[in-house]
Amino acid sequence: MKIAMIGQKGIPARSGGIERHVEELSVELSNRGHEVLVFCRSWYTWPIRNHRGVRCIKTGSIVTKHFDAITHTFTSIIRAAHERVDVFHIHGVGPALLSWLPKLLRPSAKVVVTFHCIDRHHQKWSLPARIALYIGERFACKAPDATIAVSKTLEAYCRMSYNSDTKYIPNGTQVPLTDADSDLITPFGLTPNNYLMMCSRLVRHKGAHVLIDAWKQVKRTRPELIEGKKLAIVGGSAFTDDYVAELKSMSANEDSIVMTGNQTGDTLHSLFLHSYAAVHPSESEGLPIAVLEAMSYGKCVLSSDIPENMELTKDHGLTFERTSVDDLTKKLIMLLESPELVKAVGDEARIHIAKTYDWKDIAETTEYLYELLQLEAAPVNAAS
């Protein structure tokens, strides 16, 4: 099959869970013999035409917070129709606003939408944008031939809110088997096993400000626990420069807080591998790839107690009360006081992730869905 991936910023993934999802899924589908086209935004990706066996195609967009995704989706669908793809796979409820368009341009193709997150809950969006995202949810659940939800929580949401026969296919990760050069974390003033890590786009609903407040509170109340330890916040802006500036201001006079900016490749690998534990204080998620990745490294993850995080951390991690600086402070103290617990939880998490969230299995399930949609159309095609 010829498959178009549309809605993501692009690959190679530099930041963002959807981008990581699309990259790994596309590579695995390509390895299974399919021709995969990933549509990329010019401002996001390097000038590359083929990445890990996947064809990368750049199409234009209006590069603003509100119009970048939707205009890029439009130009990508037009190009994908010209490429005569068999499957339009659209990622995200914003891009799903145009999930009806492929049927007009290429009626024989199948349209699949992956519902990654309830984006209208994110604080960065204005009221008109939230209304558009709400409409996008409805299109995501009603317009395509199949809708995928990346978490059981989202699957239930789609079924109850839109009576949609949604398919649950989770995000995935790969358990790393190689070592990492600890010298790569030295420029950030970090040393192995002496820092906690948060990896995320720096947008308000990810909760970095809550984590910084809690870390500073730990330092005030239990300074001996912080001695020699640091908090590394890994990630950058996503049209959220004002929020990033706020975070930098919060941590400006605190030498135990390090903001690394966006990191990829060997440096990101080293940051995960050498961390003591990971913290994920988000208020809204789909199924967080950053948590999956941390767990795949055998790291204990302390996450907020939203349902999407709890799918991963309820039985194989630790949790704190969403948005509560006081509860997060208590749990951070417990983490720093309990290295044996941290190691035991991390070891169990790694085993669980290896068994349950492997990209090869996820790609096989997605491929089966594509094939099923093609087979359902076969009798109609034969009759015509």
Secondary structure in CASP SS format (residue, H / E / C, confidence):
PFRMAT SS
TARGET T0000
AUTHOR 0000-0000-0000
METHOD secondary structure of the structure
MODEL  1
M C 1.00
K E 1.00
I E 1.00
A E 1.00
M E 1.00
I E 1.00
G C 1.00
Q C 1.00
K C 1.00
G C 1.00
I C 1.00
P C 1.00
A C 1.00
R C 1.00
S C 1.00
G C 1.00
G H 1.00
I H 1.00
E H 1.00
R H 1.00
H H 1.00
V H 1.00
E H 1.00
E H 1.00
L H 1.00
S H 1.00
V H 1.00
E H 1.00
L H 1.00
S H 1.00
N H 1.00
R C 1.00
G C 1.00
H C 1.00
E E 1.00
V E 1.00
L E 1.00
V E 1.00
F E 1.00
C E 1.00
R E 1.00
S C 1.00
W C 1.00
Y C 1.00
T C 1.00
W C 1.00
P C 1.00
I C 1.00
R C 1.00
N E 1.00
H E 1.00
R C 1.00
G C 1.00
V E 1.00
R E 1.00
C E 1.00
I E 1.00
K E 1.00
T E 1.00
G C 1.00
S C 1.00
I C 1.00
V C 1.00
T C 1.00
K C 1.00
H C 1.00
F C 1.00
D H 1.00
A H 1.00
I H 1.00
T H 1.00
H H 1.00
T H 1.00
F H 1.00
T H 1.00
S H 1.00
I H 1.00
I H 1.00
R H 1.00
A H 1.00
A H 1.00
H H 1.00
E C 1.00
R C 1.00
V C 1.00
D C 1.00
V E 1.00
F E 1.00
H E 1.00
I E 1.00
H E 1.00
G C 1.00
V C 1.00
G C 1.00
P H 1.00
A H 1.00
L H 1.00
L H 1.00
S C 1.00
W C 1.00
L H 1.00
P H 1.00
K H 1.00
L H 1.00
L H 1.00
R C 1.00
P C 1.00
S C 1.00
A C 1.00
K E 1.00
V E 1.00
V E 1.00
V E 1.00
T E 1.00
F E 1.00
H C 1.00
C C 1.00
I C 1.00
D H 1.00
R H 1.00
H H 1.00
H C 1.00
Q C 1.00
K C 1.00
W C 1.00
S C 1.00
L H 1.00
P H 1.00
A H 1.00
R H 1.00
I H 1.00
A H 1.00
L H 1.00
Y H 1.00
I H 1.00
G H 1.00
E H 1.00
R H 1.00
F H 1.00
A H 1.00
C H 1.00
K H 1.00
A C 1.00
P C 1.00
D C 1.00
A E 1.00
T E 1.00
I E 1.00
A E 1.00
V C 1.00
S C 1.00
K H 1.00
T H 1.00
L H 1.00
E H 1.00
A H 1.00
Y H 1.00
C H 1.00
R H 1.00
M H 1.00
S H 1.00
Y H 1.00
N C 1.00
S C 1.00
D C 1.00
T C 1.00
K E 1.00
Y E 1.00
I C 1.00
P C 1.00
N C 1.00
G C 1.00
T E 1.00
Q C 1.00
V C 1.00
P C 1.00
L C 1.00
T C 1.00
D C 1.00
A C 1.00
D C 1.00
S H 1.00
D H 1.00
L H 1.00
I H 1.00
T H 1.00
P H 1.00
F H 1.00
G C 1.00
L C 1.00
T C 1.00
P C 1.00
N C 1.00
N C 1.00
Y E 1.00
L E 1.00
M E 1.00
M E 1.00
C E 1.00
S C 1.00
R C 1.00
L C 1.00
V C 1.00
R H 1.00
H H 1.00
K H 1.00
G C 1.00
A H 1.00
H H 1.00
V H 1.00
L H 1.00
I H 1.00
D H 1.00
A H 1.00
W H 1.00
K H 1.00
Q H 1.00
V H 1.00
K H 1.00
R H 1.00
T H 1.00
R C 1.00
P H 1.00
E H 1.00
L H 1.00
I H 1.00
E C 1.00
G C 1.00
K C 1.00
K E 1.00
L E 1.00
A E 1.00
I E 1.00
V E 1.00
G C 1.00
G C 1.00
S C 1.00
A C 1.00
F C 1.00
T C 1.00
D H 1.00
D H 1.00
Y H 1.00
V H 1.00
A H 1.00
E H 1.00
L H 1.00
K H 1.00
S H 1.00
M H 1.00
S C 1.00
A C 1.00
N C 1.00
E C 1.00
D C 1.00
S C 1.00
I E 1.00
V E 1.00
M E 1.00
T E 1.00
G E 1.00
N C 1.00
Q C 1.00
T C 1.00
G H 1.00
D H 1.00
T H 1.00
L H 1.00
H H 1.00
S H 1.00
L H 1.00
F H 1.00
L H 1.00
H C 1.00
S C 1.00
Y C 1.00
A E 1.00
A E 1.00
V E 1.00
H E 1.00
P C 1.00
S C 1.00
E C 1.00
S C 1.00
E C 1.00
G C 1.00
L C 1.00
P C 1.00
I H 1.00
A H 1.00
V H 1.00
L H 1.00
E H 1.00
A H 1.00
M H 1.00
S H 1.00
Y C 1.00
G C 1.00
K C 1.00
C C 1.00
V E 1.00
L E 1.00
S E 1.00
S E 1.00
D C 1.00
I C 1.00
P H 1.00
E H 1.00
N H 1.00
M H 1.00
E H 1.00
L H 1.00
T H 1.00
K C 1.00
D C 1.00
H C 1.00
G C 1.00
L E 1.00
T E 1.00
F E 1.00
E C 1.00
R C 1.00
T C 1.00
S C 1.00
V H 1.00
D H 1.00
D H 1.00
L H 1.00
T H 1.00
K H 1.00
K H 1.00
L H 1.00
I H 1.00
M H 1.00
L H 1.00
L H 1.00
E H 1.00
S C 1.00
P H 1.00
E H 1.00
L H 1.00
V H 1.00
K H 1.00
A H 1.00
V H 1.00
G H 1.00
D H 1.00
E H 1.00
A H 1.00
R H 1.00
I H 1.00
H H 1.00
I H 1.00
A H 1.00
K H 1.00
T H 1.00
Y C 1.00
D E 1.00
W H 1.00
K H 1.00
D H 1.00
I H 1.00
A H 1.00
E H 1.00
T H 1.00
T H 1.00
E H 1.00
Y H 1.00
L H 1.00
Y H 1.00
E H 1.00
L H 1.00
L H 1.00
Q H 1.00
L H 1.00
E H 1.00
A H 1.00
A H 1.00
P H 1.00
V H 1.00
N H 1.00
A H 1.00
A H 1.00
S C 1.00
END
